[in-house]
Amino acid sequence: MFAEVYEYGSSSNSSAKPSFATYKPVHFGHWDVIVWKMLTLFLYLSVLVRFGTAQLTSNLGPVVDLGYAAYAGNTTSPATGIDNGPVTFYGNIRYAQPPLGDLRFRAPAMLNESGVASEVIDARDWGPPCIQRPAVVGIGSEDCLTLNVWKPTNASAEDSLPVAVYIHGGGFYANTPQGFPMYDWVAQHPGGIVGVSITYRLNMLGFLASPVVAADGDLNTGLLDQRAGLEWVQRHISAFGGNPQNVTIYGESAGGASVVMQIAAYGGKAPNLFHSNERRLNPSDLVQPTLRTSRMHSLVRSPQFIGYFQHIVIHIPASAAGFIGCPASGDEAMPCFRKASLGAIVSAINRIPNGAFAPVIEDADGFLPDLPSRLIASNKYQNVEFTGGHCTGDGKTFAGGSPADFVTDDDIRRIVFARWPGVSNATIAQALTMYPEPGAAGSPFATQFDRAAAIAGDVIFTCMDWFVAEQLTSNGVENVFAFSWNAPDPVLFAQTPYRGAAHTSDLYFLFDGVYHTYHMLHIITFMPIVFTGTNTFGNAGNTFTAFNSTEAVLSKEAIAYWTSFAATGNPSIDKESISPVWESFVVPDGSRRHLMLNRGSNTATNSTMETITADKIQRCQFWMSENVTAQTRI
């Protein structure tokens, strides 16, 4: 039962008060105080007493009643301020107990949903981000396990609409759903869909790992947060007009990696939140609500696999323990970490390098029992309908330098392969022969930078996409698709034109011209993090730019593909009429195909289907071989 995920953190918390209306939070920082005072004020303003079975209403906005809680939504976007009358937004909805006090570094604890709501909670705005890196006391909160829902304003529980759940990226140490408004997704689809985004714990608070943590806490709690959010969707999305039997999870970068890990959770053995059978099951055939879905779709964009997946470290990083003032091992370590002030946690987060806290391999019965590549290769995952893709400039973003930094083979060895210290010299030598140097016969690379970018892009992004697609196709899944995004984000392109369609370029078109100032500054440039205090994070560091005419056409085309996949498992069913048919990854003649998305005119894009060349397939077969993934740790 998936409910077991919550038991990790609940056995020692019988005295905790799970009710949202009565819970009194521990105030770790100024942000927590402000948020709680504002929320308390909103609650008083919106309190309505339920008389008998009368439906709760509120002058704040349309109300969705979940039984244990009722929420008033917003028809104006808190992200852009635009009136979105056809779509109602519900934000800051708790899906688990606040991970505070003794729940710090534990799996999310389930809410008490046994009561009956007598008041309406203001859900017209976002909840606070989880603690970021750089971390600042008063910005973001530990009390961040919330999600957001977008629904057609007129949708009711009887409508049973497809559900699209978005998991944001950010290297597992930064970012927030606030940069990914789903209004256009919901409004544009002809039959209507329901959108959801999940906030989950990041960096140290989401991914602290050692045997000490495993013994008195839980590993990979950020991933368990995502799963708890998906569990909440199964229990409650029908109240918003969504169909728990038709759920799609989307993710980009670390969010894309998260989607792959959710597919392979518990080695594919645990009852999952979605059922992958092609036939539609009657809910009465099933015992548990968490098994009610007949289909789960997954769309992965640039799943970021840099080699996070190390085995559990011997002890809590000494630097973290030292910065916080706690022992790194022993029975007193975790109680000390849980009692530490948020200020101490923030200080430690900022002083430890990026990548120090990320998903880790657990024991055989853990959430992530092996490398994702091994789980996929050994069929220890859920068969799902799948779409995977990447930006054509992902590799240029993650090569580790600019074109001027790459002149010789040694530059590639020194810069690119520094990401994977476990890669042997023999593997590097073989890789360099598979990516022939510029000027060599048949080489597709004009410069050493192009060559370096191809290696980085393949290892970190592209090859996992195709590997999962190959495995699912081999298992008989029909709806498996691939794509490459070749349209640059114009804001990023103006800054670094040599990257072309840089990492996250697709997000600009999928989410209202978003520019992730905070995200891009620290993830894309790989510069040391120095917080100047000048960013107020009024919208979590995100800004939105109005589309020009050609951008608007590509945005509409992409959203149509994405939401068609959510609704039907096939991106072409509800596509724009002028858009090309998106063919399967493996076509009848045995070749591999992907959709290349491009900007075009103000009436049509230049998107087209392309055949993946044999040399690219061979390179990915090399990178995804068991011997090599053991070195790259993906």
C-alpha positions in Angstrom: 0.0 0.0 0.0 1.4 3.4 -0.8 0.2 4.6 2.6 3.2 2.8 3.9 5.3 5.7 2.6 3.8 7.9 5.3 4.4 5.4 8.1 8.1 6.2 8.0 7.5 9.5 9.6 4.3 8.8 11.6 5.2 6.2 14.2 7.0 8.5 16.5 4.6 11.4 16.0 1.4 10.3 17.6 1.2 13.6 19.6 1.4 15.8 16.5 -1.7 17.8 15.6 -2.4 17.0 12.0 -5.4 19.2 11.4 -4.6 22.3 9.3 -7.2 24.4 11.1 -5.7 23.7 14.5 -2.0 23.1 13.9 0.2 25.7 15.6 3.5 25.8 13.6 7.0 26.1 15.0 8.3 29.5 14.0 11.7 29.0 12.6 11.9 32.3 10.7 10.3 35.6 9.9 8.7 34.2 6.7 6.9 31.5 8.8 5.5 34.2 11.1 4.3 36.4 8.3 2.7 33.6 6.4 0.9 32.3 9.4 -0.4 35.7 10.5 -1.7 36.4 7.0 -3.2 33.0 6.7 -4.9 33.4 10.1 -6.3 36.7 9.0 -7.6 35.2 5.7 -9.2 32.3 7.7 -11.1 34.8 9.9 -12.2 36.7 6.9 -13.5 33.7 5.1 -15.0 31.6 8.0 -18.5 30.4 7.2 -20.4 28.0 9.5 -21.9 24.9 7.8 -25.5 24.5 8.7 -26.6 20.9 8.2 -25.5 19.8 4.8 -25.4 23.3 3.2 -22.7 23.9 0.7 -19.8 26.1 1.8 -19.4 29.3 -0.2 -17.2 32.3 0.1 -17.0 35.8 -1.2 -13.3 35.2 -1.9 -13.9 33.0 -4.9 -15.2 29.7 -6.2 -15.1 27.0 -3.5 -14.1 23.4 -3.8 -15.0 21.3 -0.8 -12.9 18.2 -0.1 -14.8 17.2 3.0 -12.0 17.7 5.5 -11.1 21.1 4.0 -12.7 23.6 1.6 -10.7 26.1 -0.5 -11.6 29.3 -2.3 -9.9 29.8 -5.6 -8.8 32.7 -7.8 -9.8 33.5 -11.4 -6.9 36.0 -11.7 -3.4 34.6 -12.1 -1.1 35.3 -9.1 1.8 34.8 -11.5 0.9 37.3 -14.2 -2.0 39.2 -12.8 -4.0 38.4 -15.9 -7.8 37.7 -15.6 -8.2 34.0 -16.4 -12.0 33.7 -16.2 -12.3 30.3 -17.9 -9.8 28.8 -15.4 -9.7 28.9 -11.6 -6.5 28.6 -9.6 -6.3 27.0 -6.1 -2.9 27.4 -4.4 -1.2 26.6 -1.2 -3.2 23.4 -0.6 -1.5 21.2 1.9 -0.9 17.6 0.9 1.0 16.5 4.0 1.7 17.7 7.5 4.2 20.5 7.9 7.7 18.8 8.0 8.7 20.7 11.1 10.2 19.7 14.5 10.4 15.9 14.8 9.1 15.5 11.2 12.2 17.2 9.8 14.2 14.7 7.7 11.3 12.3 7.7 9.0 11.1 5.0 5.9 13.3 4.6 3.2 12.5 7.2 -0.3 12.2 6.0 -2.9 14.8 6.9 -5.8 14.1 9.2 -8.6 14.1 6.7 -11.3 12.6 8.9 -12.9 15.9 9.9 -15.6 18.0 8.2 -14.8 21.5 7.1 -16.8 24.3 8.6 -14.8 27.2 7.1 -13.3 28.1 3.8 -9.5 28.5 3.4 -8.2 31.2 1.2 -6.4 29.5 -1.7 -6.1 32.4 -4.1 -2.3 32.6 -4.1 0.8 30.4 -4.0 2.2 28.9 -0.9 5.8 29.7 0.1 8.7 28.0 -1.8 10.7 25.4 0.0 14.0 26.5 1.3 16.2 27.3 -1.7 19.9 27.6 -2.4 21.0 30.3 -1.8 18.9 30.1 1.3 17.8 33.2 3.3 15.9 33.2 6.6 12.5 34.8 5.8 12.4 33.7 2.2 10.7 30.4 1.6 9.7 28.1 4.4 10.2 24.6 5.8 6.4 24.5 6.0 6.1 24.1 2.2 4.4 20.8 1.4 1.6 22.3 -0.7 0.4 21.9 -4.2 -1.6 24.0 -6.7 -4.6 23.1 -8.9 -5.9 24.7 -12.0 -9.4 23.7 -13.2 -11.9 24.9 -15.8 -14.1 27.3 -13.8 -17.2 25.4 -14.7 -15.8 21.9 -14.2 -17.5 19.7 -11.5 -16.7 16.4 -9.9 -18.8 14.6 -12.5 -16.6 15.8 -15.4 -13.7 13.4 -14.9 -11.2 15.4 -16.9 -7.6 14.3 -17.6 -5.0 15.5 -15.0 -1.6 16.9 -15.8 0.9 17.0 -12.8 4.0 19.1 -13.2 7.2 18.5 -11.2 9.6 21.4 -11.4 13.3 21.2 -12.0 16.1 23.1 -10.3 18.9 20.6 -9.6 17.1 19.3 -6.5 18.3 22.5 -4.7 16.2 25.3 -6.1 13.0 26.5 -7.8 9.3 26.5 -7.2 6.0 25.9 -9.0 5.5 29.6 -9.1 7.3 29.8 -12.4 5.1 27.3 -14.1 1.5 28.6 -14.3 -0.8 26.1 -16.1 -3.6 28.4 -17.1 -3.0 28.1 -20.8 -2.7 24.3 -20.6 -6.2 24.1 -19.0 -7.8 26.8 -21.1 -6.5 25.7 -24.4 -7.3 22.0 -24.4 -10.7 21.5 -26.3 -12.1 19.0 -23.8 -10.6 20.5 -20.7 -7.9 19.2 -18.3 -7.0 19.8 -14.7 -3.4 21.0 -13.9 -1.5 20.3 -10.7 2.0 21.4 -9.5 3.8 20.1 -6.4 6.2 21.8 -4.1 8.7 19.5 -2.6 11.7 19.7 -0.2 15.1 20.6 -1.7 18.8 20.4 -0.9 19.7 19.4 2.7 16.1 19.4 3.9 15.0 17.1 1.1 18.1 15.0 0.5 20.3 14.7 3.6 21.7 11.1 3.4 23.7 8.7 5.5 23.0 5.6 7.5 22.4 7.9 10.5 19.6 9.5 8.6 18.2 6.2 7.4 18.2 4.8 11.0 16.4 7.8 12.5 14.6 9.4 9.5 14.1 8.8 5.8 16.2 9.2 2.7 15.1 11.0 -0.5 12.4 12.8 1.3 12.0 15.2 -1.6 11.0 12.4 -3.8 8.7 11.0 -1.2 7.1 14.5 -1.0 6.4 14.3 -4.8 4.8 10.8 -4.3 2.7 12.1 -1.4 1.5 14.9 -3.7 0.5 12.3 -6.3 -1.2 10.3 -3.6 -3.2 13.4 -2.7 -4.2 13.8 -6.3 -5.6 10.2 -6.3 -7.7 11.0 -3.2 -9.0 14.4 -4.1 -8.6 15.5 -7.7 -12.1 14.4 -8.6 -13.5 17.2 -6.5 -11.8 19.6 -8.9 -13.3 17.8 -11.9 -10.2 15.6 -12.5 -10.1 11.9 -13.3 -7.7 10.0 -11.0 -7.8 7.2 -13.6 -6.1 9.4 -16.2 -3.0 11.1 -14.6 0.0 12.4 -16.5 3.2 13.5 -14.7 5.5 16.0 -16.4 8.9 17.1 -15.4 11.9 19.1 -16.7 15.5 18.8 -15.7 15.6 17.5 -12.1 11.8 17.3 -12.5 12.3 15.0 -15.5 14.7 12.8 -13.5 12.1 12.8 -10.8 9.5 11.4 -13.3 11.8 8.6 -14.2 12.4 7.8 -10.6 8.7 7.8 -9.8 8.3 5.3 -12.7 11.0 3.1 -11.1 10.0 3.7 -7.5 10.6 0.7 -5.2 12.0 -1.2 -8.2 8.5 -1.3 -9.7 7.3 -3.6 -6.9 5.2 -1.3 -4.7 1.6 -0.7 -5.6 1.8 2.6 -7.5 -0.4 5.6 -7.9 -1.3 4.8 -11.4 -2.0 1.6 -13.3 -0.3 1.1 -16.7 -2.7 -1.4 -18.3 -4.0 -0.3 -21.6 -7.5 -1.6 -20.8 -9.7 0.7 -18.6 -10.4 -0.8 -15.3 -13.6 -0.4 -13.3 -12.8 1.2 -10.0 -14.9 -1.5 -8.3 -12.3 -4.0 -9.5 -9.7 -2.5 -7.2 -9.3 -2.5 -3.5 -7.3 0.7 -2.8 -8.0 4.2 -4.1 -4.3 4.5 -4.9 -4.6 1.8 -7.6 -7.6 3.3 -9.3 -5.9 4.7 -12.4 -6.0 2.7 -15.6 -3.4 4.7 -17.3 -0.5 6.9 -16.3 1.3 8.9 -18.9 4.8 10.4 -18.3 6.4 13.3 -20.2 10.0 13.8 -19.5 11.9 16.9 -20.7 15.7 16.9 -20.3 15.9 14.6 -17.4 19.0 15.8 -15.6 21.2 12.8 -14.7 24.6 14.2 -13.9 25.6 11.3 -11.7 23.7 12.2 -8.5 23.1 8.6 -7.6 25.9 7.7 -5.2 25.5 5.1 -2.5 24.7 6.3 1.0 27.7 8.2 2.4 29.3 6.7 5.5 28.3 9.7 7.7 26.5 13.0 7.4 28.9 15.3 5.6 31.2 16.6 8.2 30.9 20.1 6.8 27.1 20.1 7.3 27.4 18.8 10.8 30.1 21.3 11.6 28.2 24.3 10.2 25.1 23.3 12.2 27.0 22.4 15.3 25.9 18.8 15.5 27.7 15.5 15.6 28.1 13.7 12.2 27.3 10.3 13.6 25.9 8.6 16.7 22.5 8.6 18.4 22.5 12.3 19.1 23.1 13.4 15.5 19.5 13.5 14.2 17.9 14.9 17.3 20.4 17.7 17.1 19.7 18.3 13.4 16.0 18.4 14.1 16.4 20.9 16.9 18.7 23.1 15.0 17.4 26.6 14.1 16.4 27.4 10.6 19.2 29.9 10.6 21.8 27.2 11.2 20.3 25.1 8.4 20.3 28.0 6.0 23.9 28.8 6.8 24.9 25.2 6.2 23.0 25.0 2.9 24.8 28.1 1.6 28.2 26.9 2.5 28.0 23.4 1.0 28.6 23.1 -2.8 25.7 22.4 -5.2 25.1 18.7 -5.8 26.0 17.7 -2.3 22.4 16.9 -1.6 20.5 15.0 -4.2 18.9 11.6 -4.7 20.8 8.6 -3.3 20.6 4.8 -3.8 18.9 3.1 -0.8 18.5 -0.4 0.5 16.7 -3.0 -1.6 13.3 -2.1 -0.1 13.8 1.7 -0.4 12.3 4.2 -2.8 15.4 4.1 -5.0 17.0 0.6 -4.6 19.4 1.0 -7.5 20.6 3.3 -10.2 17.7 4.4 -12.4 19.4 3.0 -15.5 19.8 -0.4 -13.9 16.2 -0.4 -12.7 15.0 0.4 -16.2 17.3 -2.2 -17.8 16.1 -4.9 -15.5 12.4 -4.2 -16.0 12.0 -2.9 -12.4 9.6 -0.1 -13.3 6.0 0.5 -14.2 5.1 0.2 -17.9 3.7 3.6 -18.9 2.9 5.6 -21.9 5.9 7.9 -22.4 7.2 11.0 -24.1 10.8 12.0 -23.6 12.8 14.9 -25.0 15.5 17.5 -24.6 16.6 20.9 -25.8 19.2 20.9 -28.5 21.4 23.2 -26.5 21.3 21.2 -23.3 24.8 19.9 -23.9 26.1 23.4 -24.6 24.6 24.5 -21.3 26.2 21.7 -19.3 29.5 21.3 -21.2 31.2 23.2 -18.3 32.5 26.2 -20.3 32.3 28.5 -23.3 33.6 27.8 -26.8 36.9 29.4 -26.0 37.5 26.9 -23.2 37.7 23.9 -25.6 40.6 23.7 -27.9 42.1 20.2 -27.5 41.0 16.7 -26.4 42.6 17.4 -23.1 40.1 20.3 -22.5 37.2 17.9 -23.0 38.8 15.4 -20.6 39.5 18.0 -18.0 36.3 20.0 -18.2 33.5 17.7 -19.3 34.6 14.5 -17.6 35.2 16.2 -14.3 31.5 15.6 -13.7 32.0 11.9 -13.6 35.2 11.1 -11.5 34.4 7.4 -11.8 34.8 7.3 -15.6 38.0 5.4 -16.5 40.6 6.7 -18.9 39.7 3.8 -21.2 36.1 4.8 -21.3 37.1 8.4 -22.0 39.4 7.3 -24.9 36.6 5.2 -26.4 34.1 8.0 -26.1 36.4 10.4 -27.9 36.7 8.0 -30.8 32.9 7.9 -31.0 32.8 11.7 -31.2 35.5 12.3 -33.9 37.4 15.6 -33.6 36.7 18.5 -35.9 38.2 18.0 -39.4 38.3 14.2 -39.1 36.6 12.3 -41.9 32.8 12.1 -41.3 33.0 14.3 -38.1 29.7 16.2 -37.6 31.4 18.6 -35.2 32.7 22.0 -36.4 34.5 22.8 -33.1 35.8 21.1 -30.0 33.0 22.9 -28.1 30.4 21.2 -30.3 32.0 17.9 -29.6 32.1 18.6 -25.8 28.5 19.7 -25.9 27.4 16.5 -27.7 29.1 14.3 -25.0 27.6 16.3 -22.1 24.1 16.4 -23.7 24.1 12.7 -24.5 25.2 11.5 -21.1 23.2 13.9 -19.0 20.0 14.2 -21.0 19.4 12.6 -24.4 20.5 9.0 -23.9 18.2 8.4 -20.8 15.3 9.6 -22.9 15.9 7.2 -25.7 16.9 4.4 -23.3 13.5 4.5 -21.5 11.7 4.8 -24.8 13.5 1.7 -26.1 12.7 -0.3 -23.0 9.0 0.6 -23.0 8.7 -0.1 -26.7 10.3 -3.5 -26.2 7.7 -4.2 -23.4 4.9 -3.6 -25.9 3.9 0.0 -24.9 2.4 1.6 -28.0 2.3 5.2 -27.1 6.0 6.1 -26.8 7.3 9.3 -28.3 10.5 11.4 -28.5 11.2 15.1 -29.3 14.0 17.7 -29.5 13.3 21.3 -28.7 15.2 23.6 -31.2 13.6 27.0 -30.5 15.8 29.2 -28.3 14.4 31.1 -25.3 14.9 34.6 -26.7 15.9 36.0 -23.3 18.6 33.4 -22.7 19.7 33.5 -26.3 20.4 37.2 -26.0 22.7 36.5 -23.1 24.5 33.4 -24.4 23.8 32.9 -28.1 26.4 30.2 -28.5 24.1 27.9 -26.5 21.3 28.0 -29.0 18.2 26.4 -27.6 19.7 26.3 -24.1 18.6 24.2 -21.2 15.0 25.3 -20.1 14.3 27.0 -23.5 11.1 25.1 -23.9 9.8 26.4 -20.6 9.6 29.9 -22.0 7.1 28.7 -24.6 5.1 26.3 -22.3 4.7 28.7 -19.4 3.8 32.2 -20.6 7.2 33.5 -21.5 8.7 32.7 -18.1 12.3 33.7 -17.3 13.7 31.9 -14.2 16.0 34.6 -13.0 16.9 32.8 -9.8 17.0 29.4 -11.4 19.0 30.4 -14.4 21.6 32.5 -12.5 22.8 29.6 -10.4 22.1 26.5 -12.4 23.0 27.5 -15.9 26.1 29.6 -15.3 27.7 27.3 -12.6 29.0 30.4 -10.9 29.6 30.5 -7.1 26.5 31.6 -5.3 26.6 35.0 -3.6 23.3 36.4 -2.4 23.3 40.2 -2.6 19.9 40.8 -1.1 18.7 42.7 -4.2 16.2 40.0 -5.4 13.0 40.3 -3.4 11.6 37.1 -4.8 8.3 38.8 -5.3 7.3 36.0 -7.7 10.1 33.6 -6.6 12.5 35.3 -9.0 10.4 34.7 -12.1 9.4 37.2 -14.7 7.1 36.8 -17.7 7.5 38.2 -21.2 4.7 38.6 -23.7 5.1 36.5 -26.8 5.6 37.9 -30.3 3.5 36.4 -33.0 5.9 33.5 -34.0 6.5 32.6 -30.3 2.7 32.5 -29.7 2.2 30.0 -32.6 4.9 27.7 -31.2 3.6 28.0 -27.7 0.1 27.1 -28.8 1.4 24.1 -30.8 3.5 22.7 -28.0 0.7 23.1 -25.4 -1.7 21.3 -27.7 0.8 18.4 -28.1 1.5 18.3 -24.3 -2.2 18.4 -23.3 -3.3 15.9 -26.0 -0.8 13.5 -24.5 -2.3 14.0 -21.1 -5.8 13.5 -22.3 -5.3 10.5 -24.7 -1.7 9.2 -24.4 -1.1 10.4 -27.9 0.2 13.9 -28.6 -1.4 14.1 -32.1 -5.1 13.4 -31.2 -5.8 16.9 -30.1 -2.9 18.7 -31.9 -3.3 22.0 -33.8 -4.7 21.2 -37.2 -1.6 22.7 -39.0 0.9 20.8 -36.8 2.6 17.7 -38.1 1.5 14.3 -36.9 3.9 13.2 -34.1 5.0 9.7 -35.0 6.0 7.0 -32.5 9.6 6.7 -31.4 9.9 3.4 -33.3 8.2 3.4 -36.6 7.3 0.4 -38.8 10.5 0.4 -40.8 12.5 0.0 -37.5 14.0 3.5 -37.5 13.8 5.8 -34.5 12.0 9.1 -35.0 11.6 12.3 -33.0 9.7 15.5 -33.4 12.0 18.6 -33.9 10.1 21.6 -32.6 11.0 24.9 -34.3 9.7 28.4 -34.6 8.3 29.5 -37.9 6.0 32.2 -39.2 3.1 34.0 -37.5 0.8 31.3 -38.8 2.7 28.0 -38.6 5.8 26.6 -37.0 8.6 24.8 -38.8 8.3 21.7 -36.6 9.0 18.4 -38.4 9.6 14.7 -37.8 13.2 13.6 -38.1 15.0 10.2 -38.2 17.6 9.8 -35.5 20.9 8.8 -37.2 22.5 5.5 -36.5 25.7 7.1 -35.1 23.6 8.9 -32.4 21.8 5.7 -31.5 25.2 3.8 -31.2 26.6 6.5 -28.9 23.7 6.2 -26.6 23.9 2.5 -26.6 27.5 2.9 -25.4 26.6 5.4 -22.7 23.7 3.3 -21.4 25.7 0.0 -21.3 25.9 -1.4 -17.8 29.7 -1.0 -17.6 29.5 2.7 -18.5 26.5 3.6 -16.3 28.4 2.0 -13.4 31.0 4.7 -14.0 28.7 7.7 -14.7 26.3 6.7 -12.0 23.1 7.5 -13.9 
